[in-house]
Amino acid sequence: MINIKILDPVFKPLLIKPYHHYREKLLNSLINNKSKNYILIKAPSGYGKSITFSMYFDKLNASKVWISCPQDYFDFDIFLNHLIYTLSKTINLKIFNDDSKNNISFFTEEEKVVELLNAFSSFKEEIFIFVDSFENVIFEGKNENLLKLLLNFIPQNVHFLFTTNQEFPIPLTKFAMANNVYTIQEEELKFSFDELKNYISTKKINLSEENLLELYQLTDGIPTFINILTTYIETTDLKKYDELIDSAKKIDEYINLLTEVLSEDLREYLKVFSLMNEIEPKICKAYFNLKNDEKVHESFEKLYDLNMLEKKDPHYYYMNEIFRRTISKGIGEREKSDICQTLFNIYQKEHDYYGQFHCLLNMKDLEKAYDFFFNHSELLIKDFSIIKKWLDSIPTSFFTNNIELYYYRGVIEEKYSMFDEALADYRLVKDNLDKISDKSILENIDTQIIGIYWHQEKYEKVIEMGNELLKSIPNENYQSLTSLYNLLGTSYSNLSKLNEGKMYLNKAMELCERFNYIGMKPWLLNNLAYNIFLIEGNLESAENFFIKSLKSFEDLKDLYGKALLNANLTDFYIETQKYDKAKEHLKAYEDIYLETKNIAYLPVLKILQAKLEVEKNELKSAKKSLMEAENYYSRSKFLQANYYFVQSQYLLKKGELKESFSTVEKAIKIGKTIFNKYQILNFELQKVRLLIHLKQFEKALSYIGKIIQIAKEGKAKLILTQALLLKLFLSKSFNLSSYNEDLKTFNELLSDNNYQFILQKYPEITSSIEDLIEVNSGVKSPSLDTSFKLRFEDAQEISYLESKKALYPKIYLFGEFRLVCGDKVLTMRKVRNQKALELFKFLTLNYDQWIIQDVIIENFWPNLPFEKSRQSLYVALHDIRKRFQEFGLVEEYILQKNKNYKFNSNKVYYLDYEDFILHFEEGNNLFKNKQYLKAKEHYLKAKKLYSYGLLPSNIYDDWAIPKIEDAEKSYLSILAILYSLEKEKDIEMAENYLDEYLRIEPFADEMNIEYINLLLKKGERKKALDYYKYINELYKKELGTAFNSKEISYFVKEFQIY
């Protein structure tokens, strides 16, 4: 019997240390795919494959084993020995009668595979077999077929998980077709920018967002490079950020050691690659005078296998920034110049202007670089991150001698939202036009300045200056005319003048088409989509124009335009509930942000990310995104408004209704200064939605009516459809007469414009009227998010909800008088006949009794002759009835019988005064029966109704005074009882109740004593003494006597106040 050696260390995963970054996204994807039989992590060394699997192994709660395959030791047979051994010892899986290591070696590889499969089939639990560094297993001849046999016939409960840096030894195509393979590749293993930020924060390294972007580009998100740099940073006292980049020098030795062992030709390849803008096979082939592509590809693959190159796809290779910097730094200046000159000549033949300019920058020839840029500025300026770096490196003296550079720096500053700086540069150019020969700059400088005012949202100024400039631009200068028409069109649109806006944008588009002005066309496509089609609700045209615009920007290699369109498409697809497409464009936007390191893109990225996460109910992630946007959203009013809007949506989903409402109010206030009156309606819809959740139905009806009116005026079909959905909910609640007409319009808009996604956008509203939509239109509602509902029990309580089946009056006597009926509101300011209004208040105040005619006349017309006073009474009653009819109320709400009058309490109505009395009396009954918690509920409802008093505008009217005093007495009683219930539980709340009580009745001896004792209980002696002095003086002044109490007198003596 052969004695075999088992290596016990291979059965242990890597130790997870505190500094390891938890790869939550990767682990979640592994957990989501744990049912698959084959999981593969394939990537070069340095991507954290083993540590990722170790984290998953640690997290997994199941039967599991681990095998690490050491280099130059494992063949397939030894691998099988270790697998059988650990399965037996770890999870007690019996493969042979005796699974001792000596007995295992007795069997052949075929027998081991067969017995493994037999054992697997009898084991009912889930088994997870982790195999790390599987590329180290040596396969010979039949072993590949045995591996196929093993993997082909494992049962569903057995899962193999492999890491490898090479191709898997057998094809997994068949398993992949059966959706039974999950693969993670190198791009997924790289740290995302957010992961890098989180990782750096755990290291207690303080870096700005800009510095982090630089670090991310330097490391390319590869875990190994991140660890190398952060380890150095942790052990070095860095005084400034420049030293962080310099710290890359400290790993020069490490990289140089790697490159020293390479062959001379590979080292030469690395030098050339480090000086190229992009590693292109045809350029390399020309540089090295190679006859075929195979040699080039072979060299690429060798360097890739050695982790010197990375690749994003089989044909696109690139060099990590750390390697690029280190290797290019090691090239002598003469040699570097020679390489760059040769590359320049090749790029010149290929008409690659970016490549040529990159070579000139590496050659550090400022004059040549400037001349080249000047000749090709229209193309090169599109790669604005590179141009910004170059401009930032140029001495000020060179700017002074070349004024044109200020113009181009202004263009770049615009891209980075540095509008004040751009305006300063443009003005400097304007003041020095005599020193400029470039015709394009001379023609465009005025338009550029107007464009800055557009960015600063000064649209009236844009229109004023633009219309004046139009007079001086000749027709043949189509470029300036097109730009100016675009600025005027969007400015008119932003000022809600859509017809003028559309006219100027169409004029600009006509010029683009006539002169094939491709540089401006994508901007006009975007502006027509955003400023016209979206407002009109023409979604098909909006989407089509957005996509065409993006394609044009991609063809032009305009990163700024690509960023804008990806942001707009992200928002468009979020609004239309196409989340997968939104995610795709958001990822493209993030990639541009990371590539350009333009910090102006960060708040847009995080606000859109939060918006998408809120819509998908990923509230934890949304909270994080909003927090990350918090430090940057103040850069513009546009960002502020959108930040608050998304935050309001988040708070609504969290159920924090009042906070959500106040937040959307902020969004609307800011938004009204930048959005036109149609665009702001999106925010107004959120406000109405919240009013419904808060059960403020009358206010909601009032707002929705205005929204519908403005939407119809602007032919804004999408807004109108959403507004009608919200109104249908309110109409259903109040049985409004407009319901059937609104329903018909809604259904027509829904079906004619493919707006079905609106039903999903407001799931809590749709679900309450879903049956009506389906019955009346045949429109089948999509599956709705049932987790988000109208939760009135958590919202502000309004008692009239209990009888909402008909249109009825709601009368509010506490606070300012209001009579609400459906979407109509009557206040004191809207009534001409004040006596009629006062009479109506009087009758409702005495809703439970008949009032004789003489009492009414005595109170309201005491100084008129009887006949005239009686006539005035009849006129007032007529005015009341007429106003009720105007509200759509045909019922008689004022009864008359034998010269007696009464409010008709037999009809459906709501009266807050009656509600107050009922809650107060019910609270008293419960309190007497010692049901304190239930009593408290009623007292709090009555307290909320009281507002700032009963009929505050009638406190001096004899007919109102008795009721006002009774209500105040009841309210003081409520405050006293609430105080007594809270003083031993919540001392702060108790103090609030006492404060309010004493503001109304400052001469209540008992409550003053309670207040002083409460302050003493809290240890606030100074405050207690001050209050005693204050109340004592008040008593003397107003009552002519001192405030007296044995208890308080003792307190005064103890502290020797007097």
N, C-alpha and C positions, 0 to 999 in steps of 0.2 A: 504493500500500500504506500502510495506517494504521500509524503508529508508536505502539505501546502502551508504557505505563510499568509496570514490574515493581517492587514494593516488597520488596526483599530482607529487611528486618527481620521481615516476617510469617512467614518460614519457620523462625523460631527459637522453641522453647518457652521458658517462663519459666525463669530460672536457679534451680536448687535451691540454697538457701543453708543454711549449717550450722544456723541457728536455725529453719528450717522443720521442723514436726513430721511425721514419716513416718507417713502414714495407712495403716498395715499392713492393717487390716480392709477398708478400701475397695479397696486395691490387690489384695488377695487375691480379693475379689469380682469385680474387673475381669479378673483372670487366669483365674478359674474360668469366666468368660463370654466369653473371647476368641474362641471359635469362632462367636459370633453375628455377623451381618453389620452390625447396627446397635446402637451403644451411645450412650446419650443421658444427659448430666448436665443436669438442669433445676433451676434454683434462682435466687433473686434475687442481686443483686450482694452480695459480702461473704461468701459461703459457701465460697470456696476452690475453685471449679470448675476454674479454669485451673491452679492449682498442683497439684491432684490429678491432672489429665491430664498435666501436665509430669512428675510423678513416675512415672506409668505409662509415658510415652513413654521416659523415661530407663531404666526397668527392662526394657522390652520388647526382646527380642533377635530382631528380624525386620526385613524391609524396611518402612520407615515414612517418612511425610512429615508435616509440620506446617504448618498455615496458621492464622494469627490474622487475624480479619476486623475491620479498623478501622472505627470509626463514620463514617458519612456519606461513604464512599468506595466500598465494594464493592456493585455490583449483581451479578446472577447471571452475567453475561457476564465481568466482571472476575474474579469468583471462579473461573470455569472457566479463564480464562487463567492464573491463578496456580497452579491445580491441575495443569494440563497441563505447565506450565513446571517445577514442582518435581518432578513424577513423572519427567520426562525427565532432569533434572539430578541428582537424588538417587539414584534406583534404576535409571536407564537404561531406563525404560519408553518405548518409541517409539510415539507416537500418530500423528504425521505424519512424512513423510520428513525434514522439517526442522522441529525443534521450537524454533527460535529465536523469540524473543518477537515479532518482526515478522511472521514467517510464520504464527504462531498467530492473529494478529488478522485474517488474511485470511478465516477460516472463520466461518460463522454459529454461533449457540448450538446449533441442532439438529445441525449437522455435528460440532461439538465433542463433544457427548454421545454421538453414534453412534460416533465414532472412539475415544472413551474406552472404551466398552463392547467394541469390537473388540480394543483393546489389552489390556484386562483378560482377555478370554477366551483370549488366547495366552500370557499370563504365568502360569506354573505355581506360583510361590512365593506365600506369604501376603503380602498388602499391607495395611498399617494406615494409614488416612488420618485424621489428627487435625484437626478443624476447630473452632477455638476462637471463641467469641462469634458463633455463627452467626446470632443475632438481628439482627446489623448488616448482613446481606446483604439488599438491597432486591429484592423480587420484583414483577414487573409482568406482568399478562396471562398469556401462554403459558408463562412461566418456571416456574410451579408444576408445570405438566404435564411440562415437561422434567426437573424434579427427580424427579418420580414415575417417569419413564422411566428415568432414571439409576439410581435406587435399586431399582426393580423388577427390573432385568435384570443387576445385577452378579453375577458368579459367586461360588461359595461361598468362594473364597480371598481375596476383597476385603472389607475391613471398614471402614466409616465410623464415626467416633467424633465426636460433636458435643457442645459445651456451648452452652447458651442460657438466657436468663432469661425467655423468653417461650414461648408455645405453638409447637410445631414447625409450619412453614408448610404441611406436608401431613400428613394422617392416617397413623399407622403401625399402624393396627388390624390390617390384613391380615398384616403381618409379625409382630405380637405374637401373633396367633392361631396362627401357625406356630412360635411359640416362638423367634423369630429376633431379638427386640429385648430389650435389657437397659437398664433405666432406673434412674438414681440421682437421688433427689429431695432436697429441702433437709433433711429430718429425718435422713437418712443422712449428710449432709455435716457436720452439727453435731458438735462434739467430744463424745464420751462423757465421763463424769466421770473415768474412768481415763485417757483421753487427755489431759484437762486436767491431771491430776496429773503425768503423765509430762512434759508440755510445761513445766509450771512447774518441775519438778525440773531440767530442762536449763538453765533460766534462773538457777539458783542462788538462787531466792527461797524463803525458809524460812517456810512457812505450815502451821498445824495443819489437821487434817482438817475441823474446824468452819469455819475461815476459808476453806478451799477450797470447801466447800459453798456458803458465802455468795457467793464469787466466781463459782461456776458458775451460781447462780441469777441473779446480776447480769448475766452475759453471755449466758445462755440457750444456752451452747455454740456461739455463732456465731463462727467464726474471726476475722472482722474486729474484733469487740468485744474478743475475747481478746487480739489483737495490740495494740490501742490501749492497753488497760490494762497489759499486761505491759511494753510498751515504755516507758510512763511509769514503771512501778515500777523498771525497770532503770536508768533515768537519774535516779532520785530516791532520796535516802537516807531510807528509811522507818524510823521508830523504833518504830512499833507498828502493829498491824493496822488500827486505826480510820483511819489515814492512807491505807490502801489503798482503803477505801470512799470516803474524801474525794477520792481521786485521780480518781474519776469526775467530780468537779467540773471537773477540768482539761480534760475533753472537752465541757464545756458550750458553749464557743464553737463547737466543731465542729458540735454538734447544733443550736445556735441559728442558725448560718449556713444549715443545711439547712431549718429551719422558717421563716426570714425570707422566703424566696422563695415560700412557699405563699400561696394566697389566704386572705382573712380567715376564710371559713367553715371551711376545712380546719384552720386554726390553732385555731379554736374547738372543732372536733371533737377535736383532739389534747388540749386542756386537759381536756375532759370525760372522755375515755377514760382519761387518766392518773389520774383520781380514782375510777374504777369498779373494783369488785372483779372483775367479768367484763364484757367488752364484749358486751352482748346487743343485737341489733337492735331488739327491741320496746321496750327501755328508751331507746335512742337516739331511736327514732321518737317516743316520748312526750316526751322532753326537748326536742327541736327542733321539736315540733309539725308533723311531716311527715305528709302524707296517705297516702303509699304506701311500700312497702318498697324500691322501686327506687332512690329517692334515697339511702336509707341505704346500700344495697349499692354504689351507684356511688361514694359517698364512701369506703367501706371499701376498694374496689378501687384507687382513686386513691392512697390512703395506702399500700396494700400494694405497688403498683408503685414507689413512692418509698422502699420499705424502712422506712417509719415504723411499719407494722404487720406482724405475722407471722400466718400461719394454719396450723392443724393439719389442717383439712379445709375444704371449700368453704363451710361455714357457721359455723366457729368461728375468730374473730380474737382476737389478743391483742397487747399492747404489750410489747416487750422492756423488761426492768427498768431498763436504763440510760436509755432514752428516758423511761420512766415517771417515774423520779426527777428527771431533769433538767427535764422539762416541768412537772411538778407543783411543783417548787421555784420555777419562774419565775412562778407564779400568786400574786398578792397575797392577803393573808389575808382581806380582805373579799370579794374575788371568789371565793376558794376556799370560803368559808363559804356564799355564795349558791348556788354550784354544788352543793355537798354537800347543802344544805337541799332544793333542788329534786329532786335524785336521791333523797334520803330519802323525800320525799313520794310519788314514783313507786314506789319499792320497797315502801312501806307499802301502797299500793293493790294491789300484786302479791303481798303477803304473803311477801316475800323478806326473811327475818330476817337472813341473812348480809349482804345488800346494805345493809340499814339500819345494822347494827352497823359495817360498814366505813366508812360515811359519818360516823357519830359519832366513830370513831377519827380520821378526817381532820379533823374539826371540833375535835378536842382538848378536848372537853367531858367531863371525867372523871366528873362526877356523873351526867350523862345516860347515858354509856356504861356505868357501873356498874349503874344502875337497869335499863337495857335488858338487860344481860347477866343480871342477877339474875332477871328475869322470863322469860328464854328460855335459861337456862343449860343445860338438858338437851339442847337442840339445838345450841347454839353450842359447847359443850365438845368436841364431836366434831371440830371443826377445831382440834385441840389446838396445832398449830404457831403459828397466829395468836393464840390465847388466851395461849400461853406468852410471846410477844413483848409482848403487852399487859400481862400481869401483871408481867413483868420491868421494864416502864417505869413502874409505879405506885410512888409514894413509900411508904416504910415507914409513915409516919404515917397514910396512908389505910388501910393494912391494919389498924392498931391500932384504928381506929374502925369497921372493917367486918370483923369476925372471920370472916364467911362466906368471905371471899377466901382465907383460909388453907386452908379445906376444898377449894376448887376448885384452888388451887395444888398441894395434895397429890394431887388426881386427875391433874393434868398431870404431876407428878413421877413418878407411877407409870408413865405412858406412856413416860417417858424412862428407866425403870429406875433412878430415883434413890430407892430404897426407904427409906434412912435418913432422907433429907430429907422424904419424904412422911410417914413415921411421926411425925417431930417436929411437922409441921404438924397432923396429925390429933390428936395428943395435946394440942396447944395448943387446938384446937377443943373437945376433950373436957373440958378444964379450964375452958372458958368457955361452957358450954351455956346458962347463964342470960342470955347476951348475944345468943343466936341465936333468931330467930323462925321460921326456915324449917323447916317440919315434915319435909321430905324429909331434910335434913341431920341433924336430931335422930334420925330413924328409922334412918339408914344409917351413922352415924359408927362404931358398934361393928363393923359388918360390914366397913367399909373398913379398920379397924385389923387385924381378923382376916385380911383379904385381903393386907395387907403381910406378915404372918407366912407366909402361903401363898407369896408371891413369894420370901421368904427361905428357902423350903423347910423350914420348921419345922412339919411336918405334924402331929406329935403335939400341939403347942401349939394349932394350928388346931382339931383335934378336941376338945381339952379345953375351949377357950373357946367353940367353936361349940355344943357340946351344952349348955353352961351357958346360953348366950344364947337357945337355942331355947325354954327354959322361960318366958322373959319376952316373947316376941314374940307378939302376938295374931294369930289366924288371918286377920283381915281385912287385916293388913299383908302382903299377898302379895308385894310387891316385896322386902322384907327377907328374908322366908322363902325366896323363890326364890334370892336371892343366897347365903344361908347354906347351903341345900341343895346348891347348886353347889360351894361351897368344901368342904363336908364330903364330898361325893361324890368330888371329884378328890383330896382328901387321903387318904381311905380307899384309893382306887385306887393312889395313889403309894406307899402302904404295903403294897401287894400284897393288900389285902382287897377283891377285885373284887366280891363279892356285895354287901357294904355300899355300895361305891362306886356300883354300878349302881342300887341301891335309891334312894339319895339323888338321883342325877342324874335318874332317872325321876320322882321326886316333884317335882323342880324343873320338869321338862318338863310335867307334868300341870298345875301352877299356871300356867305360861306359856300353855298352850292354853286353860285355863278362863277366864283373865282377859285373854287377848290381849296379853300382856306382850311386845311386839315388841323392846323394848330388851335383854332378857335372852336371848331365844330363840336368836340366832345363837351366843352363847357356849356354850349347852347343846348345840346341834348339834355344835359343834366338840369339846367335851369328851367327848361320847358317842362320837364318831368316833375321837378320839385315845386316850382312856383305856379304852374298852371294845371297840369293833369292830376296831380295829387289833390289839389283843392277841388277840382271838378269831380273827383272820384272816378276818373278814367284810369283804372288800375292797369288795364292791359297796355295802354299807350305809355303810362308811367314806367312800368317794368321794362317794356321794349326799349324806351329811350335810355333808361338807366344802364341796361346791358350793352346797348350800342356805344354809349359813352365810355363805359369801362373798357370795352374792347379797343376803342380808339386810343384811350390813354395807355393801354398795354402796348399797342403798336408803336406809339410815340415814346415809350419807355419813360413816361411822366409819372414819377412816384407820387408826387403830391396829388395829381388827379386820380391815380389809382386808389390812394388812401381815401379821398373824399367819396369816390363812388362805392368803394367797399363799405364805408360807413353808412352811406345812404341806402344801399341795398340791404345791409343788415337791418336797419330800422324798418325798411319797407316790408321785409319778410317777417319781422317780429309782429308788426301791425297786422299783417295778413295771415298770421298763425302758421307760417311755413318755417318751422324752427330749424330743420336740417339745413336749409339754404341759408338761413340767418347765421347759423354756426359756421358754415363754410366761408362766408364773406367776413365774418368777425375774425376768423383765423388768418385770412389774407391781410386784413387790416393790422392785426397784431404783428405779423411778419414784417410788414413795412415799418411799423414803429420800431421794432428791434433792429431792423437794417439801418434805418436813418438816424436812430437815437434822437428823434425829434420829440422833446418832452411835451410839446403842445398836443401831441396825439394821445398822451396817456389818459387825460380825463375823459375824452371821447370814448376811448377803448373801454374804460372801466364803467362808464355810465351805460353804454350799450350792453356790456357784459351783464351788468346788474339787471337791466331791463329784460334781457332774455331769460335770466335766471328767475326773476320774479314771475314771468309768464309761465315758466315751466315748474313753478312752485319749489324751486331750489333756494329756499329762503336763507339758509345758512351761508351758502356761497354768495348770494346777493348782498347780504350784510357786509361780507368781507370786501366785495367789489366796491360798494358805496363808501366804505371806510378808506379804501385806497384812492378813491377819486376826491375825497374830502379836502385834501391839501392843494388841489389843483383846479377845482371847478370855478373858482372865483376869477379866472383869467378873462372871462367875458360874460356878458349877460345871457348869451345863448346857452353857455354851459351851465350857468347858475339855474336858469329856468328849467332846463332839462334834468338837472341833478335833483332839484326839489320835486319835479313831477314823478320821476322814477322812485324817489324816496317815499313819496305819497302812495304810490302803487304798492311798494313793499310794506308800508305800515298798514295799508288796507288788508293785505293778505295775512298780516300778523294779527289782525283784529284790533289794532290800536287806532280806533276810528277818529277820535278827537284830534290826536296827533297828526293823523293822515290828512284830516280836513284843514288844519292850520298850515300844514306843509304845502298842500296844493294851492292854498290862498297865496302863499309866498310865490309859488311858481307862476301863478296868474298875474300877480302884481308886477313881477319882473318881465314876464313874457309879453305883457301888453306894450312894453316899451320897445320891443324888437320884432314881434310877430305881427302879421296883418290880422285883421279882425276875423278872418276865416281860419287861419292857422291856430289862433288861440282857442278856438272852439274845442279842439281836442282836450285841452286842459279844463275847459268849462264842463265838458262831459264827465270828467273825473269828479268834479265838484258835485254835479247832480247825482252821480252814482253814490257818493258818500252821504249826501243828504238823504237818499233813500235808506241807506244802511242806518243812518242816525234817526230815521223815522220823522224827518222834517219834510213831510210830503208837500205842504203848502209852498214852502220855499222852493222845493224841487220843481214843482209845477210852474212856478213863476220863472225860474231860470230856464227850464226846458222850452218854454214858450219863446223866449228871446233867442235861444239857440236855433230853434226851427225857423224863426223869422229871418235871421241873418243867413242861415244855410240856404234857404229858398232864394233869397236875394242874390247870393253869389253862385247859385246853381251848384252848390257843394253837395253832391248826391250821397257821398259816403258819410259825411257828417250828419246829413239829414236822416239817413237810414238808422244810424246809431241813436240819434236823438229820439226818433219815433219809437224805437224799441223801449227806451226808458220811459217815454210818455205812455206807451201801451200798458206798462206795468202800473203806472199811476192812474191811468184811465180805468183799468180793471178795478183798482181799489175804490175809485170814487164814482164809477159808472158815469163818466163824462159823456156828453152828447156827441162829442167829436170822435168817439172811439171807433165806430165802424169806418168812417172816412179815413182815419189815421191807419187803421189796420189794412185797408185796401191799398193805400199809398205805400205802406211798408212792404207788403207782399210783392207789389209790382217792382219796387226798387231792388228787393232782395233777389228776385228771380231774373230780372232783366240785366243785372250787372254782376251776377255771380258773387254776391256778397254773403254767402252762407257762413263764412268764417266769423261774421259778426255774432252769430248765435253762440259760438264757442268763446268769443271774447268776453261776453258778460254771462257766464254760466249761471250765476245766482239769479239773474233777472230772467233769462230765457227759460229756466226750469219752472218758474212760477207761471209762465204764460205759454209754455210749450204746446199744450193741448190746443189752445186757440190758434196758434200759428199753423199747426198741422191740419186742423179741421177746416179752417177758412181758406187755406191756400194750397194745400197738398204738398207744401214744402216740408220735407223730412228733416228734422233737426239732427245735427251730427251728435256724436257721443259727447256728453258734457262732463266737465270736471265736477264731480259730485262732492268733492272735499270742500269746495268753497260755496257757502250758502249765505242767505240772508239770516242773520242771527239776531233777531229783534230783542231777544231776552238779554243780550249783552249791550244793546244800544240804549240811547237816551230814551227814557220812558215818556210816552205821551198817551194819555188815557183814551183819547178818541179813537184809537186804533181798534178798540173793542167793537165799535159799530161803524163799519166803513162800507156797508153794502149799498148805500144810497148817497146822493149828493145832499149834504146837510150843512147848516151853519155851525161854525166853531167860533165861540165868543171868548175873548181873553180880556179880563178886567184887571188882572195883576200886571204891573209894569205898564207899558203903553197900551192903550185900548186898541184891539184889532178884531175885526170881523172877517173871518176867512171862509170862503166857500169855493171848493175846487181849486182852480188856479187864479181866483180873484181875491184881492185883499183890500179891505176898507179900513183906513186909519183916520184919526182925527183930522189930519192934514188934507184929506180928500173930501171932506164934508162941508158943504156951504151952509146948510141949515143946522147950526150948532145946537139949537133948542131941540130939534128932532133927535140928534145924536144923544144929547143929555137925557132926554125922555126914554130913549131905548136903553141906555145904561141903567136908569132908575128901575125900569120894569124887569130887566134881567137880574138886577141886584136883589129884587124882591120876587124872584122866579116862583116862589112857593105860595104866593098869596095874591088875592085880588086887591086892587088899589082903587078907591073911589075917585070919581072925577074931581071932586072938590079938593082933595089932598094934592092931586097933580097940579091943578091950577094954582093953589096956594104956594107950591114949591117953585113953579116955573114962570107964572105970569101974575104975580101977586098985585102988581100996580096997574093992571089993565081992567077996564070995565068987564063985567062978567061975560057979556055976549062976545066981546072981542077976544077975551082970553079963551073962551070956548072954541071960537073959530080958529084961533092959533093952535089949539090942541088938535083939532081935526086936520089942519094943514100938516102938522108935524107927523101925525099918524099916517097920513097919505104918503108923505115923503119916505117914511120907514118902509111901508109896503111896496112902494115903487122901487126902492133900492133893492129889496129882496127879489123882486121880479127880474130886475136887471142881472142879478146873480144867478138866474135860472131857477129860483125857488118859487114854485107855484103854491106851496102850502101856506096856510095862514098862521103866522107866528105871533100875531098880536090879537088876543081875544077881546071881545067887547060884549058886555051883558049888563043891561039896566044901569048904564052910566058907570059901570065898573070895568076896569081894564086889567089884563094879566098877560104875562108872557106865556105862550102855549107850550107848556112842558110835556104835553102828550105827544108832540112830534119828536122826530130824531134830531138831536142837537148835542153839542158839547159846550159846557160852561166851566171854565177853570175855577171860578169861585165855588160852584157846587162841588166840584171835585175836591177842592181844598177842604171844605167842611166835612165831606164824607171820609176822607183820609184821616182828618184830625179826630173825628168822633170814633172811627174804627180803632185808631191808635189808642185812644183813651180806654175803650172797652177791653182791649187786649192787655194794656198795661195794668188795669185793675185786676185782671185775671192772671197776672204775673207771667204772661207770655211776652217777655221783654223783646226777644229778637223779632218776632212778627210785628210787635208794636213799633219797634224802631223802623222797620221797613215803611210803614205807613207814615210815620212822622217825617222821614226823609223825603218821601214823595210830596207831602204837603209843603215841606220847607222849600223844595225845588220850585213848586208852583208859585210860592209867595213872591219871588223875584225881589223887586224893591218896593213892594207894598201894593195895596189895593187902591185902584183909581188915583194915582198920585197927582193927577191934574185936577182932582175934585176935592182936595183935602179941606177946602174952605166952604164947600157947598153944604148947606144944612141937610139936604136930602141924602147926602152920602156919608156925613160924619159918623153917625151911629154904627153903620156897617164897617167903615174903615177902622174905627176904634175896636170893635169886636174882633175883627180879623187880626189886628195888631196884638190884642190881648192873647188870642189863640196862638199866634206865632211865638210870642214870648214864652208861653207855656211849653210849646214844643221845644224851644231852645233850652229851657230849664231842665226838661226831662232828658233831652239828649245829653246835656252836660252831666246829669246824675248817672246816666248809663255808661258814660265814657271816662269819668274822672279817675276810676281805679284801673282802667284798661289802657287808654290812650290819652296821656296827659296833654299832648299837643293838640289833638282834636278837641278835647274838653276845653282847652284855653280858647280855641277858635270860637266855640259856641258861646263862651262867656263874653268874649270880645264883642261879638255881634249883639248879644243881649244888652250889654251896657252902652253900646252905641245908640240903641233905640231908647233905652230907659236907664239913664245914668244915676238916678236917685233910688235905685232898689238896694236898700240896706243889706239885705241878706246876700244878694249876688255880689255886691262890692266886697263883703267879708269873704265870700267864697273865692273871689278873684285874688285877694291879697294872700289868703292861705295857700292858694294854688301856686303862686309865685314863690312863697316860702318853701313849699314842698319841693319845688324845682331847684331850690338853692339860689334863687335870684333875689337876694335880699335888697340890693340897691334898687332894683326895679320895683320891688314891693314898697320900699320907703318912698320912692318918687311918686308912685301911684297914690299912696296914702296922702301925701302932701297935696297932690293935684285934686283929689276928690274932696278933701277937707275944705280947700279954698272954694271949690265949686259949690259945695253945700252952703257955705257962708254967704257967697255972692247971690245965689239964686233962691235959697230957702231961708236965709237969715239965721241959720243954726249950724253948729259944727257937726261933722260926721262922727257919730258916737257908737261905741261898741265896747263892752267889757273886754272881750277877747282882743280886740285891736288896741285898746288902751294899754293892755298888758304888754303887747308887742312894742308899742310906742315907748313905754317906760323902759323896757329892757334895752332898747337901742338908743335911748336918750335923744330922741329926735328934737324935743323942745326942753 
